Amino acid sequence: MITPSRRFRPAAEADVARDGHRFSWLKPDRWRAGFRALVLEVDGEVIGVGRIGPNTAHPVRDLVELEIAEAHRRRGHGTALLHELGKYSDNPLSSKAEPGSERDAFLRAQGAVTYLEVPLLRVDLTDERTARWCAVARSAQDGAARAVPWAELPREQLVEALVDRYAWQHASWSPTALREVLRPVVGEEFFEESVLEHSWAVMRDGRITALADLYSDPVGPRREGGLEAVDAAAPHARADVALCLAATLEDLRALGAESLDLDNHPTDPHTAPLLATLRRAEMDPVHLVEIPNGLTARLRDVP
């Protein structure tokens, strides 16, 4: 039996033009600072693509993605491509997978372990109980807090609050970069990608204590967003997050939206328990996984 010859090389613009419709992960090499992109050829045919690069917000792991043409799977090509990509980093690698999928099975075979399972929680805005829930959340306030749309607040104040929220939300399971690195990624970008008129903040004594950002995509009857406290340990954090969520739900009901998907984590200490008190459905759970590389790969391979 003749063993096919594998060849790895940097991906070029010509590869993207020719094979971009076949591979969702195909990018030209160095298309972004610090990122490498490879194609895998077997007997002169491109049968796989992959990319690897730093996670700006979470520097403890590097991002990796790869794809092998369906007709060439289960022949060791994916494993070979992953090992080749791993040569460009000494960090553990991170990726995402839907549990039970072919991708999940492949990554598990490479020693991947879940570091967080993230379900998307969908709240039914048309349910009358949702309206009653909002009324109770508002009545629980002490009178010192008020919910206001982002459009009424200074950009810089919102950006700083977004950075504060993101940093503590991820600290226990995916530590973040320094604030000056984090700010443009999760502060400015999150601000720009939110619908200012329908994203909400809770103000207390002139400070933002909770944020609910409505994403600009998707639009229509199903919307998506996220929320949490700006300071997790603040005395009124739970009540302020509840008020922020109530303002968001009531606003979207008034707009005629039918559901809101919350892009949150099960580790969120205020949002997760609050969502558990609503009628909601768990949608499309995704596992965030770490794949051994560098030191962890060497430790895995100890005989």
N, C-alpha and C positions, 0 to 999 in steps of 0.2 A: 504493500500500500504506500502510495506516494504522499508524504506529508506536505500540505500546502505551505508556501513560503509567506511569512508575515513580514510586513514592512510598515514601520511607523514613520511619519513625517509631519512637519508642521502644516496645518491647514492653510490653504491659500484662497484668495477671493475667487479664483476659478473653480475651486471645489464647491464653494457656496453657490455660485451661479449654476453649476451643473447638478449638484446633489442636494441643494438646500431643501427641495421639496420632499426628499426621502428621509432626512434626519432632522429632528426638531432641535438637537443640540449643536448643530454645525455652525461654527463661527470661525472667521479667519484668525490665525495665530496672532496673539498680542493685540486683539481688537480692543482690549481694555487694559489699563496699567496693571502689571503684575499677573495677568492671565495668560495661560498657554492653551492652545487648541491643537489637537492632533487628529489626523485621519489614519485609519488602519487599512492597508491594502493587503489583499491576498491574491496572489497570482495576477497582480496588476489591477484588480478591481477594488474600489473603495467599498468595504463592507462594514465599517464602523467608524464612529467619530466620538471624541471626548474633549472635555475641557476641565481645567483646574485653575484655581486662583484664590487669593485671600478674601476672607469675609471681613469687610471693613469694620462693621459694627461689632463683630465677635471674633477677635483675632486668635482665640485658642484653637480654632479649627479652620481648615481650608475647605472651600467648596469644590465638589467634584460632580460631574455629570458625564454619562456616556450612553451610547446607543449602538447596538449591533443590528444589522439588517436581519429580519425575521428568518430568512432562509439559512442564515449562517449561525444561528444561536445554538447553545448547548454543545459547542465544539471547543471550548476553552478560549475563544477569541476575547470575550468580555473580561475574563480574568487577566489575560495577557495585557489588554489595553489599560485596565485599572492599575496593574503593576507598573506599566510604563508611565502613566500619568503621575503615580506616586513618587517617581524619581525627582519630580520638580518641587517636592515639598518634604519637610521633616515633621510637619504637624499631622495630627489625626485628621481624617477627612470627614466631611459631613454631606448628607444628602437627605432626600425625602422619599417615602414610599407609602403606597396604600397597602394596608395589611391584607395578606393573601394574594397579592398580585404577583405576576412573573418577576417584576422588578424587585419586589420585596424578597422573593425566594433567592434571587441572584445575590443581593446584598448580604443576606443572612449567610449564604455560603461563603462569603468573603470575611465573615466574622463580625458583621455589623451588629451593633446593639442599639436599642432605642434609648435616647436620653429624654425624650418627651413625646407623648401621644397627644395630638391636638385635634379634637373634634370641632367642627363648625356647628354652632348651636343656632337653630332657626326659631325665631319668635313669631307667632301668629299675631299680626296686628289687627286682624278682623275679629278676633275672639273678644267677646264682651268682658271676659275676666281680665284681659290685658288692660282695658280701660279702668276697671275697678282697682287693679293693682297699682296703676299710676296714681289714682286718687289717694290711696293709702300711703304711698311713698311720699307724696307731697304733704300730707297731713302730719307725717312723722317729723317734719322739719321744726327746728327751734326758732325760726324766724330770722336768724342771722345770715342765712345763705339764700342766694337767688341764682336761678339758671338763666344764662344769656347766650345768644348765638355768637359764634366766633366772629361774625362780621362786625360785631359791636366792640371788639377788643383789639388792642394793639398787636400787630404781627409779632414783634419781638417777645412780648410777654407770653404769647401762645407757643412760640418756638421753644423758649426756655422751659416751659412747663411740659412740653412733649418730650424733651430730652430727659428731664427729671423722672417722668413716668416710665419711660422706656428702660432707663438704667436700672431702677430697682426691680421692675417687673422681671428682668432677665438675670439678675445677679446670682440667684441660687442655682440656676441650671445652664446658663450660657453667658458667662461674664462678658461685659462690654469693653470696648476701647475707651481711651481717654475722652473726656467731654469735648475737647476741640475737634477730635476726629468724628465723634458721634453726632455732633450738632448738624452738619450739613446733610447727613444721611437720614436720621430719624427725626430731626427737628424741622429743618427747612423743607425737605422732600415730603414728609408727612403733611406739613401745612399746605404745600402747593397741591397735593393730590386729594385734599378734602374739600367738601362742599361747604363753604364758609357760612352760608345762610342757614344751613340745616345741621351743622355740627354745633355741639353745645358744651358750655363750660359752666361750672358752678363757682361762684365768687363768694368769698367769706373774708370780711375785713380787708378788702382790696386785693386779695390774693386768689389765684386760681387753685382750687382744691380738688377738682375732678374734671376730666375731659372725656367727651364722647365725640369721636370723629366719624363722620359719614363719608365713605369713600366715593369718589367721582364715578366709579364703575363697580358694579353694573348700575344701569338706570332702569326705570320702569317699576313694575309692581314688586319686584324683589330687590332689596337694597342690602348693602353690606357695610359694616363699620366695626369699631372697637371702642372700649372704654375702660378706665380704671382711675384710681385716685392718683394725685400728683405726689402726695406723701402718704405712703401706706400706713404709717404709724400715727397719723394725725387723729386726735380724739373723735372727730366727726366724720372720718373718712367713709365709713360704711353708709351713713345716711346721705352724705353728699354724692356718692356714686349712685345711690338709689334715685336721688333727685335728678341727677344728670341723665340717667337711663329713662326715667319717666318723661322728662322733657323731650328726649329723642323719640320715644315711642309715640307720644301724643302728637308731635310735629309730623311724623311720617303717616300716622293715621289720617290727619287732616289733609295731607297731600294725596291720599288715596292709595298709598302703598299697601301691599298685602302682607309682606313679611320682612323681617330684618335678620340677616345672618351676622352673628357676633364672632369676629375673628379674635378670640381670646384664648387664654391658656387655662387648663385645669388648676394651675398653680396660683392663679390670680386670687388673692385672699379676700377681696371684696366682690368682684364681679362674679366669680364662679358660684359662691353661695347665693347671691341675689338671683342669678339666672335659674338656679335650682328651684326657686319659688314661683317661677313663671311656667306657663305651658309652652314647652319648647321641644323641638325634635333634634336629635343628633344627626348631622349630615357629614358624609365624606370624611371620616377620620383619616388623618395622615400621621405617620410616624416620622419624627426627626431622628435620624440614625447617625451614629459615628462608626466609621470604617477604620480598622487598624492601619496605621502607617507610621513610618519612622520608628520611634521607641516602642509603641504598642505593637507594631508588626513584628519587631524583633522578639519581643516578649511572647507574642502568640506563637512564634515559630520555634521556641526553645524545645529541643527534642526531649 
